[in-house]
Amino acid sequence: MIYNINMVENINKPTEIEVQKYLDLWDSLENYTLQESSLNKLFLKTYPDNTDMNDVLIKVCTLNDFYSTNIFSPFTIAKHIVALKIDEHLRNNELTIVNKIANVTMKGGKIMNFYSFATKYCSHHQPLNYPIYDSYVEKVLIHFKKVDNFAVFTKIDLKSYERFKEILITFRRFYNLDKFDLKQIDKYLWQLGKKSFPKKY
């Protein structure tokens, strides 16, 4: 797939009004709000822990389906997550667990990196502490780095979760958006990226 980069000139600067506009838009879209509420129920109430293979497999499959994260072997991913014993790490908001979840040894010994999925999996356990990475968020952050130089980073830096969260916090501070939590910044960046950098298949 490729991205349409011809719309970048039309991107408005991040302001409280702009962010709120996208948050209101999110709340008006029933498919987004119901999808998130069902995932919250699954991750936070029904199966909050990650020690039982059945529980984890259901969460992996549901997240994969809702977000189209291209997990082609949910069983392997679920087994990997259970083996990592992630619950204590999540409770302590340890950021390093994201990259550990992301790197999975598949059948045959090949190591795959499911980074975006790992950020989503952790985020649905601790929404305010684990912001979500995906290609739309990446495109918007790189765009505003070029426009305003709000932080010094490379594209590769965004794949290190500790650095990614640090860049998001810097973005929020630079544009005076501290009234919004990281989940709200997530929703804003993702929608803005989806609109401004549409994928062409």
C-alpha positions as CSV (number, residue, x, y, z in Angstrom):
1,M,0.0,0.0,0.0
2,I,1.0,3.6,-0.4
3,Y,0.0,6.8,1.3
4,N,-1.4,9.9,-0.4
5,I,1.0,12.7,0.7
6,N,-0.6,15.4,-1.4
7,M,-2.9,16.6,1.5
8,V,-0.3,17.5,4.0
9,E,-0.5,21.2,3.3
10,N,-4.1,21.1,4.4
11,I,-3.4,19.9,7.9
12,N,-4.4,22.4,10.6
13,K,-2.0,23.1,13.5
14,P,-2.7,21.1,16.7
15,T,-4.8,23.3,19.0
16,E,-7.3,22.6,21.8
17,I,-10.1,23.4,19.4
18,E,-8.7,21.1,16.7
19,V,-8.3,18.2,19.1
20,Q,-11.7,18.7,20.6
21,K,-13.2,18.7,17.1
22,Y,-11.8,15.3,16.5
23,L,-12.9,14.0,19.9
24,D,-16.4,15.1,19.3
25,L,-16.3,13.5,15.9
26,W,-15.2,10.2,17.5
27,D,-18.0,10.3,20.0
28,S,-20.5,10.8,17.2
29,L,-19.5,7.6,15.3
30,E,-21.3,4.7,16.7
31,N,-19.0,2.1,15.3
32,Y,-16.0,3.6,17.0
33,T,-17.6,4.1,20.4
34,L,-19.3,0.6,20.5
35,Q,-16.1,-1.1,19.4
36,E,-14.1,0.7,22.1
37,S,-16.7,0.0,24.8
38,S,-16.9,-3.7,23.9
39,L,-13.1,-3.9,24.0
40,N,-13.0,-2.1,27.4
41,K,-15.5,-4.6,28.8
42,L,-13.5,-7.5,27.4
43,F,-10.1,-6.3,28.6
44,L,-11.0,-4.5,31.8
45,K,-13.9,-6.4,33.2
46,T,-14.3,-9.9,31.6
47,Y,-10.7,-11.0,31.2
48,P,-8.4,-8.4,32.9
49,D,-5.6,-10.9,33.5
50,N,-3.2,-12.6,31.1
51,T,-2.5,-16.0,32.8
52,D,-5.1,-18.2,31.2
53,M,-4.6,-19.1,27.6
54,N,-8.3,-19.1,26.8
55,D,-8.7,-15.6,28.1
56,V,-5.7,-14.2,26.2
57,L,-6.6,-16.0,23.0
58,I,-10.1,-14.4,23.0
59,K,-8.5,-11.0,23.5
60,V,-5.9,-11.4,20.8
61,C,-8.5,-12.6,18.3
62,T,-11.0,-9.8,19.1
63,L,-8.3,-7.1,19.0
64,N,-7.0,-8.5,15.7
65,D,-10.4,-8.6,14.2
66,F,-11.5,-5.1,15.3
67,Y,-8.2,-3.4,14.4
68,S,-7.2,-5.6,11.4
69,T,-3.7,-6.0,12.9
70,N,-2.8,-8.8,10.5
71,I,-2.0,-11.3,13.3
72,F,-2.0,-14.5,11.2
73,S,-1.3,-16.9,14.1
74,P,-3.3,-15.7,17.1
75,F,-2.5,-18.9,19.0
76,T,1.2,-18.3,18.8
77,I,0.8,-14.7,19.9
78,A,-1.4,-15.6,22.9
79,K,1.0,-18.3,24.0
80,H,3.8,-15.8,23.8
81,I,1.9,-13.3,25.9
82,V,1.0,-15.9,28.6
83,A,4.6,-17.0,28.8
84,L,5.8,-13.4,29.4
85,K,3.7,-13.1,32.6
86,I,2.8,-9.5,31.7
87,D,0.3,-8.6,34.4
88,E,2.7,-7.2,37.0
89,H,4.5,-5.3,34.2
90,L,1.2,-3.7,33.1
91,R,0.2,-2.8,36.7
92,N,3.6,-1.1,37.2
93,N,3.2,0.7,33.8
94,E,6.5,-0.7,32.5
95,L,6.9,0.5,29.0
96,T,9.5,-2.1,28.0
97,I,6.9,-4.9,28.1
98,V,5.5,-3.5,24.8
99,N,8.5,-4.4,22.7
100,K,8.8,-7.7,24.5
101,I,5.2,-8.6,23.5
102,A,5.9,-7.3,19.9
103,N,8.8,-9.7,19.2
104,V,7.4,-13.1,18.7
105,T,9.2,-16.3,17.6
106,M,7.0,-18.0,15.1
107,K,6.9,-21.6,14.0
108,G,10.1,-22.3,12.2
109,G,12.1,-19.9,14.3
110,K,11.4,-16.7,12.4
111,I,11.1,-13.6,14.7
112,M,8.2,-11.3,13.8
113,N,7.6,-7.8,15.1
114,F,3.9,-7.1,15.9
115,Y,4.7,-3.6,17.4
116,S,1.4,-1.9,16.6
117,F,-0.6,-4.8,17.9
118,A,1.5,-4.9,21.1
119,T,0.8,-1.2,21.8
120,K,-2.9,-1.8,21.3
121,Y,-2.9,-4.9,23.5
122,C,-1.3,-2.9,26.4
123,S,-3.4,0.1,25.8
124,H,-6.6,-1.8,26.3
125,H,-5.4,-2.9,29.7
126,Q,-4.1,0.6,30.7
127,P,-5.6,3.1,28.3
128,L,-4.1,6.2,30.0
129,N,-0.6,4.9,30.3
130,Y,0.0,3.0,27.0
131,P,-0.7,5.2,23.9
132,I,-1.3,3.4,20.7
133,Y,1.2,3.4,17.8
134,D,0.0,2.9,14.2
135,S,1.0,4.1,10.8
136,Y,-1.5,7.0,10.9
137,V,-0.1,8.3,14.1
138,E,3.4,7.9,12.8
139,K,2.6,10.0,9.6
140,V,1.1,12.9,11.7
141,L,4.0,13.0,14.1
142,I,6.6,13.1,11.3
143,H,4.6,15.7,9.5
144,F,4.5,18.1,12.5
145,K,8.2,17.4,13.2
146,K,9.0,18.6,9.7
147,V,6.6,21.6,10.0
148,D,7.4,22.8,13.5
149,N,10.4,20.7,14.7
150,F,8.5,20.0,17.9
151,A,11.0,17.2,18.8
152,V,14.2,15.6,17.4
153,F,13.5,12.0,16.4
154,T,13.7,9.5,13.5
155,K,11.1,7.2,12.2
156,I,12.9,4.3,13.8
157,D,12.7,6.0,17.2
158,L,8.9,5.6,17.1
159,K,9.3,1.8,17.1
160,S,11.0,2.0,20.6
161,Y,8.0,2.3,22.8
162,E,9.7,4.3,25.6
163,R,10.9,6.8,23.1
164,F,7.5,6.8,21.3
165,K,5.6,7.8,24.5
166,E,8.2,10.4,25.3
167,I,7.7,11.9,21.8
168,L,3.9,12.0,22.3
169,I,4.3,13.8,25.6
170,T,6.6,16.3,24.0
171,F,4.1,16.8,21.2
172,R,1.3,17.4,23.7
173,R,3.5,19.9,25.7
174,F,4.8,21.7,22.6
175,Y,1.3,22.5,21.3
176,N,-0.2,23.3,24.8
177,L,-2.5,20.3,24.8
178,D,-1.9,19.2,28.4
179,K,-5.6,19.3,29.2
180,F,-6.0,16.1,27.1
181,D,-4.8,12.7,28.3
182,L,-2.8,10.4,26.0
183,K,-5.9,8.4,25.0
184,Q,-7.5,11.5,23.7
185,I,-4.3,12.5,21.9
186,D,-4.4,9.0,20.4
187,K,-7.9,9.5,19.0
188,Y,-7.0,12.9,17.6
189,L,-3.8,11.8,15.9
190,W,-5.4,8.6,14.5
191,Q,-8.3,10.4,12.9
192,L,-6.2,13.2,11.6
193,G,-3.8,10.7,10.0
194,K,-6.6,8.7,8.5
195,K,-8.1,11.8,6.9
196,S,-4.8,13.4,5.8
197,F,-2.8,10.3,4.7
198,P,-5.4,7.9,3.2
199,K,-4.1,4.5,2.3
200,K,-4.2,3.5,-1.4
201,Y,-4.3,-0.2,-2.0
